[in-house]
Amino acid sequence: MQRCNGSCIKINPSIHETYSETTVVLHEHSPPFSGRLSGSSQCLQKLWGGLCFELCSGMQLLALTPEAAGSRAASPCVTSHVNRSLRLAKEDYAEKDSNGDALWVWCYPSVSAELRSLLLRKCCLTDENKLLHTFVFGQYKRSWFYITTVEVQDSPALKKVTHFSVVLTAKDFNPEKYAAFARILCRIYLKHGSPVKMMESYIAVLTKGICQSEENGSFLSKDFDARKAYLAGSIKDIVSQFGMETVILYTALMLKKRIVVYHPRIEALQEFTRTLPALVWHRQDWSILHSYVHLNEEEVEALKACRGYIAGFTDSEVTSRPDLYDVYVNLADSEITVSPAVKDAMTMGKLHKEIGQLIVQSAEDPDKSDSQVIKDISLKTKEILATLASLTEASDGTEKPTLKPEALKQKRFPPATENFLFHLAAAEQMLKV
């Protein structure tokens, strides 16, 4: 057992998979005590003020009571609501009460001031006269956040609380998985009014991949396959809204361009943006998705550091930020605008018309599911990539085959097709200049 920076202590668990036995030293002026993280809440119930645990695995726990959070929270976090945030490897928890204060109460493990500010901004509990969204998700600097917000009604354990949010942060994209887990944590908090019981369920999922309760429901991590998350959106809905113009989105994604999507409703925005990466199924890369971005300096700079992306905004001011996009989608008005800076690379031709017709015909077939539409588009994509691959040549056997522009010109493709294949080869890192 070791003390760390006064208010930070290390927990040395006994050698058990569940980290059940722990010896804890509290804040500088508190005596040591022992307890269990699982099966008993006595240990965690003794947390007062600011306290940091560190498990042998390197995870950290920071707990703040409302009073402590009030003394530490930055002024932007203080509005007409009270927030608590709980971060479980990664989980955060936010709460809003009738006194009109915003507080950061609990997190596991530690969270930076930068991320804390972002999560409070995303959960909307610090903003007056704004709709509270039951579930939102997004990505910031390669970490995903999933926020579930609940309105408190008739809870004896939370008499002064009107709303609270549970935030889970993770490295993988799987909204359904983390929404399901957060719902269980919310039920636990509604009943007990303390993060202690929530921690027990979290540790169970962290160590065993499962938590179950007759009262609060069950969660099994392996039930949520990543591919199901990738296929959860509806390509058919996108094609129904944009028709042949869907090929503009397809082309932008194939060329790894920057796509910005605007819609005032976050639910519509997230449903649309999460589906777009499926248009380029051969990559299965959802790291390009930033479904909920504010025009905040830190968020904008983090976004600009990405090469190609899909970024969702609910702020209409993003229209006047051409530095952020190559293709702008006004989802509310069903309009797609291509930036003059990329019009050359995005020039449409016969090939694009063929792709567009294929997409529309497949999506309009009532007998085809969304996954079948994705498969049809993917087969066409593989055909295009195979054409590129046939034009490549290996240099010395140590590098992957590359495409020389001269080889492309010799095929005498229509100008728009040659232009597209040239930029696609560059996007796929197949071009040799």
PAMI-695909 format. One record per residue (C-alpha): residue in one letter; residue number from 1; x negated, y, z. Coordinates in Angstrom, 1 decimal. Layout:
BEGIN
+---+-----+--------+--------+--------+
: r :   k :     c1 :     c2 :     c3 :
+---+-----+--------+--------+--------+
: a : NUM :      X :      Y :      Z :
...
+---+-----+--------+--------+--------+
END
This chain:
BEGIN
+---+-----+--------+--------+--------+
: r :   k :     c1 :     c2 :     c3 :
+---+-----+--------+--------+--------+
: m :   1 :    0.0 :    0.0 :    0.0 :
: q :   2 :   -1.4 :    3.4 :   -1.1 :
: r :   3 :   -0.5 :    7.0 :   -0.8 :
: c :   4 :   -0.6 :    9.1 :   -3.9 :
: n :   5 :   -0.6 :   12.9 :   -3.9 :
: g :   6 :    1.2 :   13.3 :   -0.7 :
: s :   7 :    4.8 :   12.8 :   -2.0 :
: c :   8 :    3.9 :    9.9 :   -4.3 :
: i :   9 :    3.5 :    6.4 :   -2.8 :
: k :  10 :    2.6 :    3.1 :   -4.3 :
: i :  11 :    4.6 :   -0.1 :   -3.8 :
: n :  12 :    2.7 :   -3.3 :   -3.8 :
: p :  13 :    5.4 :   -6.0 :   -4.4 :
: s :  14 :    4.7 :   -9.6 :   -3.4 :
: i :  15 :    4.0 :  -11.8 :   -6.3 :
: h :  16 :    7.6 :  -12.4 :   -7.5 :
: e :  17 :    9.1 :  -11.9 :  -10.9 :
: t :  18 :   11.9 :   -9.8 :   -9.4 :
: y :  19 :    9.6 :   -7.5 :   -7.3 :
: s :  20 :   11.9 :   -8.3 :   -4.4 :
: e :  21 :    9.7 :   -7.7 :   -1.4 :
: t :  22 :    8.3 :   -4.1 :   -1.1 :
: t :  23 :    6.5 :   -2.1 :    1.5 :
: v :  24 :    7.1 :    1.6 :    1.2 :
: v :  25 :    5.6 :    4.7 :    2.7 :
: l :  26 :    7.9 :    7.7 :    2.5 :
: h :  27 :    7.0 :   11.4 :    2.2 :
: e :  28 :    4.1 :   12.8 :    4.1 :
: h :  29 :    6.0 :   13.1 :    7.4 :
: s :  30 :    8.0 :    9.8 :    7.1 :
: p :  31 :    7.0 :    6.5 :    8.7 :
: p :  32 :    6.5 :    3.3 :    6.6 :
: f :  33 :    9.2 :    0.8 :    6.3 :
: s :  34 :    9.9 :   -2.5 :    4.5 :
: g :  35 :   12.9 :   -3.6 :    2.4 :
: r :  36 :   14.2 :   -5.3 :   -0.7 :
: l :  37 :   15.0 :   -3.6 :   -4.0 :
: s :  38 :   17.4 :   -6.4 :   -4.7 :
: g :  39 :   20.1 :   -7.6 :   -2.3 :
: s :  40 :   19.6 :   -4.8 :    0.2 :
: s :  41 :   20.0 :   -1.1 :   -0.2 :
: q :  42 :   18.4 :   -0.1 :    3.1 :
: c :  43 :   15.1 :    0.7 :    1.5 :
: l :  44 :   16.3 :    3.1 :   -1.1 :
: q :  45 :   18.9 :    4.7 :    1.1 :
: k :  46 :   16.0 :    6.2 :    3.2 :
: l :  47 :   14.9 :    8.4 :    0.3 :
: w :  48 :   15.1 :   12.0 :    1.2 :
: g :  49 :   13.9 :   15.1 :   -0.7 :
: g :  50 :   11.4 :   14.3 :   -3.5 :
: l :  51 :    9.8 :   10.9 :   -3.4 :
: c :  52 :    7.9 :    8.9 :   -6.0 :
: f :  53 :    7.5 :    5.1 :   -6.0 :
: e :  54 :    5.1 :    3.2 :   -8.3 :
: l :  55 :    5.6 :   -0.5 :   -8.9 :
: c :  56 :    2.6 :   -2.6 :   -9.7 :
: s :  57 :    3.8 :   -2.6 :  -13.3 :
: g :  58 :    3.1 :    1.1 :  -13.5 :
: m :  59 :    6.7 :    2.3 :  -13.5 :
: q :  60 :    7.6 :    5.2 :  -11.3 :
: l :  61 :   10.7 :    6.3 :   -9.4 :
: l :  62 :   11.5 :    9.9 :   -8.6 :
: a :  63 :   14.5 :   10.5 :   -6.3 :
: l :  64 :   15.9 :   14.0 :   -5.5 :
: t :  65 :   18.8 :   14.7 :   -3.2 :
: p :  66 :   21.0 :   17.6 :   -4.3 :
: e :  67 :   19.3 :   19.9 :   -1.9 :
: a :  68 :   15.9 :   19.0 :   -3.1 :
: a :  69 :   16.9 :   19.2 :   -6.7 :
: g :  70 :   18.4 :   22.6 :   -6.1 :
: s :  71 :   15.0 :   23.9 :   -4.7 :
: r :  72 :   13.1 :   22.4 :   -7.6 :
: a :  73 :   15.3 :   22.8 :  -10.6 :
: a :  74 :   14.4 :   25.4 :  -13.2 :
: s :  75 :   16.8 :   28.2 :  -13.6 :
: p :  76 :   18.1 :   27.0 :  -17.1 :
: c :  77 :   19.5 :   24.0 :  -15.3 :
: v :  78 :   21.7 :   26.0 :  -13.0 :
: t :  79 :   25.1 :   26.8 :  -14.4 :
: s :  80 :   28.7 :   26.3 :  -13.3 :
: h :  81 :   28.2 :   22.5 :  -12.9 :
: v :  82 :   26.1 :   20.2 :  -10.8 :
: n :  83 :   24.0 :   17.6 :  -12.7 :
: r :  84 :   22.2 :   14.6 :  -11.5 :
: s :  85 :   20.0 :   12.6 :  -13.8 :
: l :  86 :   18.8 :    9.0 :  -13.4 :
: r :  87 :   16.1 :    7.6 :  -15.5 :
: l :  88 :   15.5 :    3.8 :  -15.4 :
: a :  89 :   12.4 :    2.7 :  -17.3 :
: k :  90 :   13.9 :    4.8 :  -18.8 :
: e :  91 :   17.1 :    5.9 :  -17.1 :
: d :  92 :   18.3 :    9.3 :  -16.0 :
: y :  93 :   21.5 :   10.4 :  -14.3 :
: a :  94 :   23.3 :   13.8 :  -14.3 :
: e :  95 :   26.3 :   15.0 :  -12.3 :
: k :  96 :   28.6 :   18.0 :  -12.3 :
: d :  97 :   30.4 :   19.1 :   -9.2 :
: s :  98 :   33.1 :   21.7 :   -8.2 :
: n :  99 :   30.5 :   24.2 :   -6.8 :
: g : 100 :   29.2 :   25.1 :  -10.2 :
: d : 101 :   25.5 :   24.3 :   -9.8 :
: a : 102 :   23.3 :   22.2 :  -12.1 :
: l : 103 :   20.8 :   19.9 :  -10.3 :
: w : 104 :   18.4 :   17.2 :  -11.3 :
: v : 105 :   18.9 :   14.5 :   -8.7 :
: w : 106 :   17.5 :   11.2 :   -9.6 :
: c : 107 :   15.2 :    9.6 :  -12.2 :
: y : 108 :   13.4 :    6.3 :  -12.7 :
: p : 109 :   10.6 :    6.4 :  -13.6 :
: s : 110 :    9.1 :    9.9 :  -13.6 :
: v : 111 :   10.2 :   12.4 :  -16.2 :
: s : 112 :    8.4 :   15.5 :  -17.6 :
: a : 113 :    9.9 :   18.9 :  -17.2 :
: e : 114 :   10.1 :   19.2 :  -21.0 :
: l : 115 :   12.2 :   16.0 :  -21.3 :
: r : 116 :   14.3 :   16.9 :  -18.2 :
: s : 117 :   15.3 :   20.2 :  -19.9 :
: l : 118 :   16.1 :   18.4 :  -23.1 :
: l : 119 :   18.3 :   15.8 :  -21.5 :
: l : 120 :   20.2 :   18.4 :  -19.5 :
: r : 121 :   20.8 :   20.3 :  -22.8 :
: k : 122 :   22.0 :   17.1 :  -24.5 :
: c : 123 :   24.4 :   16.0 :  -21.8 :
: c : 124 :   26.2 :   19.5 :  -22.0 :
: l : 125 :   27.0 :   19.6 :  -18.3 :
: t : 126 :   25.1 :   22.8 :  -17.9 :
: d : 127 :   27.1 :   24.6 :  -20.6 :
: e : 128 :   30.4 :   26.3 :  -19.8 :
: n : 129 :   33.4 :   26.0 :  -22.1 :
: k : 130 :   31.9 :   23.1 :  -24.1 :
: l : 131 :   33.5 :   19.7 :  -24.7 :
: l : 132 :   32.0 :   16.9 :  -22.7 :
: h : 133 :   31.1 :   14.0 :  -24.9 :
: t : 134 :   31.6 :   10.5 :  -23.6 :
: f : 135 :   28.5 :    9.2 :  -25.4 :
: v : 136 :   25.7 :   10.8 :  -27.4 :
: f : 137 :   22.3 :    9.5 :  -28.5 :
: g : 138 :   19.2 :   10.8 :  -30.2 :
: q : 139 :   15.5 :   10.7 :  -30.5 :
: y : 140 :   12.7 :   13.0 :  -29.3 :
: k : 141 :    9.0 :   12.3 :  -29.8 :
: r : 142 :    9.6 :    8.6 :  -30.5 :
: s : 143 :   11.7 :    8.1 :  -27.5 :
: w : 144 :   15.5 :    7.4 :  -27.8 :
: f : 145 :   17.9 :    8.8 :  -25.3 :
: y : 146 :   21.5 :    7.5 :  -24.7 :
: i : 147 :   23.8 :    9.6 :  -22.6 :
: t : 148 :   27.1 :    8.5 :  -21.2 :
: t : 149 :   29.3 :   11.1 :  -19.5 :
: v : 150 :   32.2 :   10.3 :  -17.2 :
: e : 151 :   34.9 :   12.5 :  -15.6 :
: v : 152 :   35.5 :   11.7 :  -12.0 :
: q : 153 :   39.0 :   11.2 :  -10.9 :
: d : 154 :   40.1 :   10.0 :   -7.4 :
: s : 155 :   36.7 :    8.6 :   -6.3 :
: p : 156 :   36.3 :    8.8 :   -2.5 :
: a : 157 :   32.6 :    8.4 :   -2.9 :
: l : 158 :   32.3 :   11.5 :   -5.2 :
: k : 159 :   34.8 :   13.9 :   -3.7 :
: k : 160 :   33.0 :   17.1 :   -4.9 :
: v : 161 :   31.9 :   15.7 :   -8.2 :
: t : 162 :   33.9 :   16.4 :  -11.4 :
: h : 163 :   31.7 :   14.7 :  -14.0 :
: f : 164 :   28.4 :   12.9 :  -14.2 :
: s : 165 :   26.1 :   11.5 :  -16.9 :
: v : 166 :   23.9 :    8.4 :  -17.0 :
: v : 167 :   21.0 :    8.7 :  -19.4 :
: l : 168 :   19.0 :    5.7 :  -20.6 :
: t : 169 :   15.8 :    6.3 :  -22.6 :
: a : 170 :   14.1 :    3.5 :  -24.5 :
: k : 171 :   11.8 :    2.8 :  -27.5 :
: d : 172 :   14.4 :    1.0 :  -29.6 :
: f : 173 :   17.5 :    2.1 :  -31.5 :
: n : 174 :   20.6 :    0.3 :  -30.2 :
: p : 175 :   23.4 :    2.7 :  -29.2 :
: e : 176 :   25.9 :   -0.1 :  -28.5 :
: k : 177 :   23.5 :   -1.9 :  -26.2 :
: y : 178 :   22.8 :    1.1 :  -24.1 :
: a : 179 :   26.3 :    2.4 :  -24.1 :
: a : 180 :   27.5 :   -1.0 :  -22.7 :
: f : 181 :   24.9 :   -1.0 :  -20.0 :
: a : 182 :   25.6 :    2.6 :  -19.1 :
: r : 183 :   29.3 :    1.9 :  -18.7 :
: i : 184 :   28.5 :   -0.7 :  -16.1 :
: l : 185 :   26.2 :    1.7 :  -14.3 :
: c : 186 :   28.9 :    4.4 :  -14.4 :
: r : 187 :   31.4 :    2.1 :  -12.8 :
: i : 188 :   29.0 :    1.3 :  -10.0 :
: y : 189 :   28.3 :    5.0 :   -9.4 :
: l : 190 :   32.0 :    5.8 :   -9.3 :
: k : 191 :   32.5 :    3.3 :   -6.6 :
: h : 192 :   29.5 :    3.8 :   -4.4 :
: g : 193 :   28.5 :    7.4 :   -5.2 :
: s : 194 :   24.8 :    6.5 :   -4.8 :
: p : 195 :   22.1 :    5.5 :   -7.3 :
: v : 196 :   21.0 :    2.7 :   -5.0 :
: k : 197 :   23.5 :    0.1 :   -6.3 :
: m : 198 :   22.7 :    1.3 :   -9.9 :
: m : 199 :   19.1 :    0.6 :   -9.3 :
: e : 200 :   19.8 :   -3.0 :   -8.3 :
: s : 201 :   21.6 :   -3.6 :  -11.6 :
: y : 202 :   18.9 :   -1.9 :  -13.5 :
: i : 203 :   16.2 :   -4.0 :  -11.9 :
: a : 204 :   18.2 :   -7.1 :  -12.7 :
: v : 205 :   18.3 :   -6.2 :  -16.4 :
: l : 206 :   14.7 :   -5.1 :  -16.4 :
: t : 207 :   13.5 :   -8.4 :  -14.9 :
: k : 208 :   16.1 :  -10.9 :  -16.1 :
: g : 209 :   17.8 :   -9.3 :  -19.0 :
: i : 210 :   21.2 :   -9.6 :  -17.3 :
: c : 211 :   23.5 :   -8.1 :  -14.7 :
: q : 212 :   26.9 :   -9.4 :  -13.9 :
: s : 213 :   29.7 :   -8.6 :  -11.6 :
: e : 214 :   33.4 :   -9.5 :  -11.5 :
: e : 215 :   34.2 :   -6.0 :  -10.5 :
: n : 216 :   31.9 :   -4.0 :  -12.8 :
: g : 217 :   31.5 :   -6.3 :  -15.8 :
: s : 218 :   28.6 :   -8.2 :  -17.3 :
: f : 219 :   25.7 :   -7.1 :  -19.5 :
: l : 220 :   23.4 :   -9.5 :  -21.3 :
: s : 221 :   20.6 :   -7.8 :  -23.2 :
: k : 222 :   20.1 :  -10.6 :  -25.8 :
: d : 223 :   23.8 :  -10.1 :  -27.0 :
: f : 224 :   22.7 :   -6.9 :  -28.7 :
: d : 225 :   20.7 :   -7.6 :  -31.8 :
: a : 226 :   18.9 :   -4.7 :  -33.5 :
: r : 227 :   20.2 :   -5.7 :  -36.9 :
: k : 228 :   23.8 :   -5.3 :  -35.6 :
: a : 229 :   23.0 :   -1.8 :  -34.6 :
: y : 230 :   21.6 :   -1.1 :  -38.1 :
: l : 231 :   24.8 :   -2.3 :  -39.6 :
: a : 232 :   27.2 :   -0.7 :  -37.2 :
: g : 233 :   27.9 :    2.4 :  -39.4 :
: s : 234 :   30.1 :    2.4 :  -42.6 :
: i : 235 :   28.4 :    3.0 :  -46.0 :
: k : 236 :   31.8 :    2.7 :  -47.5 :
: d : 237 :   33.0 :    5.8 :  -45.6 :
: i : 238 :   30.0 :    7.8 :  -46.8 :
: v : 239 :   30.7 :    6.8 :  -50.4 :
: s : 240 :   34.4 :    7.5 :  -50.0 :
: q : 241 :   33.5 :   11.1 :  -48.9 :
: f : 242 :   30.7 :   11.9 :  -51.4 :
: g : 243 :   31.3 :    9.6 :  -54.3 :
: m : 244 :   28.6 :    9.8 :  -57.0 :
: e : 245 :   26.7 :   12.4 :  -54.9 :
: t : 246 :   25.8 :    9.6 :  -52.6 :
: v : 247 :   22.9 :    9.0 :  -55.0 :
: i : 248 :   21.4 :   12.3 :  -54.0 :
: l : 249 :   21.2 :   11.0 :  -50.4 :
: y : 250 :   19.8 :    7.7 :  -51.7 :
: t : 251 :   17.1 :    9.5 :  -53.8 :
: a : 252 :   16.1 :   11.7 :  -50.9 :
: l : 253 :   15.7 :    8.7 :  -48.6 :
: m : 254 :   13.8 :    6.8 :  -51.2 :
: l : 255 :   11.4 :    9.7 :  -51.6 :
: k : 256 :   11.1 :   10.2 :  -47.8 :
: k : 257 :   12.5 :   13.8 :  -48.0 :
: r : 258 :   13.8 :   15.8 :  -45.0 :
: i : 259 :   17.6 :   15.6 :  -44.7 :
: v : 260 :   19.5 :   17.9 :  -42.4 :
: v : 261 :   23.2 :   17.2 :  -41.7 :
: y : 262 :   25.6 :   19.7 :  -40.1 :
: h : 263 :   28.9 :   19.0 :  -38.5 :
: p : 264 :   30.5 :   20.8 :  -35.5 :
: r : 265 :   31.7 :   17.5 :  -34.0 :
: i : 266 :   28.8 :   15.5 :  -32.5 :
: e : 267 :   30.8 :   12.2 :  -32.9 :
: a : 268 :   31.2 :   12.6 :  -36.6 :
: l : 269 :   27.6 :   13.8 :  -37.0 :
: q : 270 :   26.2 :   10.8 :  -35.2 :
: e : 271 :   28.4 :    8.2 :  -37.0 :
: f : 272 :   27.3 :    9.6 :  -40.4 :
: t : 273 :   23.6 :   10.1 :  -39.7 :
: r : 274 :   23.1 :    6.7 :  -38.1 :
: t : 275 :   24.4 :    5.0 :  -41.3 :
: l : 276 :   22.1 :    6.8 :  -43.8 :
: p : 277 :   18.9 :    4.7 :  -43.2 :
: a : 278 :   20.9 :    1.7 :  -44.4 :
: l : 279 :   20.8 :    3.1 :  -47.9 :
: v : 280 :   17.1 :    2.2 :  -47.9 :
: w : 281 :   17.5 :   -1.2 :  -46.3 :
: h : 282 :   14.2 :   -2.5 :  -47.5 :
: r : 283 :   12.4 :   -0.4 :  -44.9 :
: q : 284 :   14.8 :   -1.0 :  -42.0 :
: d : 285 :   13.3 :    2.1 :  -40.4 :
: w : 286 :   15.6 :    4.0 :  -38.0 :
: s : 287 :   12.7 :    5.9 :  -36.6 :
: i : 288 :   13.5 :    8.6 :  -39.2 :
: l : 289 :   16.8 :    9.3 :  -37.5 :
: h : 290 :   17.1 :   12.3 :  -35.2 :
: s : 291 :   20.9 :   12.4 :  -34.8 :
: y : 292 :   21.3 :   15.2 :  -32.3 :
: v : 293 :   18.9 :   18.1 :  -32.5 :
: h : 294 :   19.2 :   21.6 :  -31.1 :
: l : 295 :   17.6 :   24.7 :  -32.6 :
: n : 296 :   15.3 :   24.8 :  -29.7 :
: e : 297 :   11.7 :   25.7 :  -30.2 :
: e : 298 :   10.3 :   22.5 :  -28.8 :
: e : 299 :   12.8 :   20.3 :  -30.6 :
: v : 300 :   12.2 :   22.1 :  -33.9 :
: e : 301 :    8.4 :   21.8 :  -33.6 :
: a : 302 :    8.7 :   18.0 :  -32.8 :
: l : 303 :   10.9 :   17.6 :  -35.8 :
: k : 304 :    8.6 :   19.4 :  -38.1 :
: a : 305 :    5.8 :   17.1 :  -37.1 :
: c : 306 :    7.7 :   14.2 :  -38.8 :
: r : 307 :    7.1 :   13.7 :  -42.5 :
: g : 308 :   10.6 :   12.6 :  -43.6 :
: y : 309 :   13.7 :   12.5 :  -41.4 :
: i : 310 :   17.4 :   12.6 :  -41.0 :
: a : 311 :   18.3 :   15.3 :  -38.5 :
: g : 312 :   21.8 :   16.1 :  -37.2 :
: f : 313 :   22.8 :   19.5 :  -36.0 :
: t : 314 :   26.1 :   20.9 :  -34.5 :
: d : 315 :   24.8 :   24.5 :  -34.8 :
: s : 316 :   25.8 :   26.1 :  -38.1 :
: e : 317 :   22.8 :   28.4 :  -37.8 :
: v : 318 :   20.7 :   25.5 :  -39.2 :
: t : 319 :   22.1 :   26.6 :  -42.6 :
: s : 320 :   19.7 :   29.5 :  -42.5 :
: r : 321 :   16.7 :   27.3 :  -41.7 :
: p : 322 :   15.5 :   26.1 :  -45.2 :
: d : 323 :   12.1 :   25.4 :  -43.6 :
: l : 324 :   13.7 :   22.4 :  -42.0 :
: y : 325 :   15.2 :   20.6 :  -44.9 :
: d : 326 :   14.8 :   19.4 :  -48.5 :
: v : 327 :   18.4 :   18.3 :  -48.7 :
: y : 328 :   21.2 :   20.0 :  -46.7 :
: v : 329 :   24.5 :   18.2 :  -46.0 :
: n : 330 :   27.4 :   20.1 :  -44.8 :
: l : 331 :   29.4 :   17.2 :  -43.6 :
: a : 332 :   32.4 :   19.2 :  -42.5 :
: d : 333 :   32.8 :   20.6 :  -46.1 :
: s : 334 :   31.5 :   17.5 :  -47.9 :
: e : 335 :   28.8 :   19.5 :  -49.6 :
: i : 336 :   25.2 :   18.5 :  -50.5 :
: t : 337 :   22.6 :   21.1 :  -51.4 :
: v : 338 :   19.1 :   20.3 :  -52.7 :
: s : 339 :   16.4 :   22.8 :  -51.8 :
: p : 340 :   14.7 :   24.6 :  -54.8 :
: a : 341 :   11.4 :   23.4 :  -53.4 :
: v : 342 :   12.2 :   19.7 :  -54.2 :
: k : 343 :   14.4 :   20.1 :  -57.3 :
: d : 344 :   11.7 :   18.7 :  -59.5 :
: a : 345 :   11.2 :   15.5 :  -57.5 :
: m : 346 :   15.0 :   15.2 :  -57.1 :
: t : 347 :   15.9 :   15.6 :  -60.8 :
: m : 348 :   18.7 :   13.2 :  -61.7 :
: g : 349 :   18.7 :   11.1 :  -64.9 :
: k : 350 :   20.0 :    7.9 :  -66.5 :
: l : 351 :   18.6 :    5.7 :  -63.7 :
: h : 352 :   20.2 :    7.8 :  -61.0 :
: k : 353 :   23.5 :    7.5 :  -62.8 :
: e : 354 :   23.2 :    3.7 :  -62.9 :
: i : 355 :   22.4 :    3.6 :  -59.2 :
: g : 356 :   25.3 :    6.0 :  -58.4 :
: q : 357 :   27.8 :    3.9 :  -60.4 :
: l : 358 :   26.6 :    0.7 :  -58.7 :
: i : 359 :   27.0 :    2.3 :  -55.2 :
: v : 360 :   30.5 :    3.6 :  -56.0 :
: q : 361 :   31.7 :    0.4 :  -57.6 :
: s : 362 :   30.4 :   -1.7 :  -54.8 :
: a : 363 :   31.8 :    0.5 :  -52.1 :
: e : 364 :   35.2 :    0.8 :  -53.7 :
: d : 365 :   35.6 :   -3.0 :  -54.0 :
: p : 366 :   38.2 :   -3.9 :  -51.3 :
: d : 367 :   36.8 :   -7.4 :  -51.0 :
: k : 368 :   33.3 :   -6.3 :  -50.1 :
: s : 369 :   32.2 :   -5.5 :  -46.5 :
: d : 370 :   29.8 :   -2.7 :  -45.6 :
: s : 371 :   27.0 :   -5.3 :  -45.3 :
: q : 372 :   27.7 :   -6.6 :  -48.8 :
: v : 373 :   27.5 :   -3.0 :  -50.2 :
: i : 374 :   24.2 :   -2.5 :  -48.4 :
: k : 375 :   23.0 :   -5.8 :  -50.0 :
: d : 376 :   24.0 :   -4.6 :  -53.5 :
: i : 377 :   22.1 :   -1.4 :  -53.0 :
: s : 378 :   19.1 :   -3.2 :  -51.6 :
: l : 379 :   19.0 :   -5.6 :  -54.6 :
: k : 380 :   18.9 :   -2.6 :  -57.0 :
: t : 381 :   16.2 :   -1.0 :  -54.9 :
: k : 382 :   14.1 :   -4.2 :  -55.0 :
: e : 383 :   14.5 :   -4.2 :  -58.8 :
: i : 384 :   13.1 :   -0.6 :  -59.0 :
: l : 385 :   10.2 :   -1.5 :  -56.7 :
: a : 386 :    9.5 :   -4.6 :  -58.7 :
: t : 387 :    9.2 :   -2.4 :  -61.8 :
: l : 388 :    6.7 :   -0.2 :  -60.0 :
: a : 389 :    4.8 :   -3.2 :  -58.7 :
: s : 390 :    4.5 :   -4.6 :  -62.3 :
: l : 391 :    2.6 :   -1.4 :  -63.3 :
: t : 392 :    0.1 :   -1.6 :  -60.4 :
: e : 393 :   -3.3 :   -3.0 :  -60.5 :
: a : 394 :   -5.7 :   -4.2 :  -57.8 :
: s : 395 :   -9.1 :   -2.4 :  -57.6 :
: d : 396 :  -11.6 :   -4.6 :  -55.8 :
: g : 397 :   -9.3 :   -7.0 :  -54.1 :
: t : 398 :   -9.7 :   -5.4 :  -50.7 :
: e : 399 :   -7.0 :   -2.7 :  -51.2 :
: k : 400 :   -3.4 :   -3.2 :  -52.1 :
: p : 401 :   -2.5 :   -2.7 :  -55.7 :
: t : 402 :   -2.0 :    0.9 :  -56.8 :
: l : 403 :   -0.3 :    2.7 :  -59.7 :
: k : 404 :   -2.1 :    5.0 :  -62.0 :
: p : 405 :   -0.1 :    7.8 :  -63.5 :
: e : 406 :   -1.4 :    6.8 :  -67.0 :
: a : 407 :    0.2 :    3.4 :  -66.7 :
: l : 408 :    3.5 :    5.0 :  -65.9 :
: k : 409 :    3.3 :    7.3 :  -68.9 :
: q : 410 :    2.5 :    4.4 :  -71.3 :
: k : 411 :    5.8 :    2.8 :  -70.5 :
: r : 412 :    7.6 :    5.9 :  -72.1 :
: f : 413 :   10.4 :    6.0 :  -69.6 :
: p : 414 :   12.9 :    8.8 :  -69.9 :
: p : 415 :   11.4 :   12.0 :  -68.2 :
: a : 416 :   13.7 :   11.9 :  -65.2 :
: t : 417 :   13.0 :    8.2 :  -64.6 :
: e : 418 :    9.3 :    8.6 :  -64.9 :
: n : 419 :    9.4 :   11.6 :  -62.6 :
: f : 420 :   11.4 :    9.6 :  -60.0 :
: l : 421 :    9.1 :    6.5 :  -60.2 :
: f : 422 :    6.1 :    8.8 :  -59.9 :
: h : 423 :    7.4 :   10.3 :  -56.7 :
: l : 424 :    8.6 :    7.0 :  -55.4 :
: a : 425 :    5.2 :    5.5 :  -55.9 :
: a : 426 :    3.8 :    8.4 :  -53.8 :
: a : 427 :    6.4 :    7.8 :  -51.1 :
: e : 428 :    5.6 :    4.1 :  -51.0 :
: q : 429 :    1.8 :    4.8 :  -50.9 :
: m : 430 :    1.3 :    3.0 :  -54.2 :
: l : 431 :    0.1 :    6.0 :  -56.2 :
: k : 432 :   -3.6 :    6.3 :  -57.2 :
: v : 433 :   -4.6 :    9.8 :  -58.1 :
+---+-----+--------+--------+--------+
END
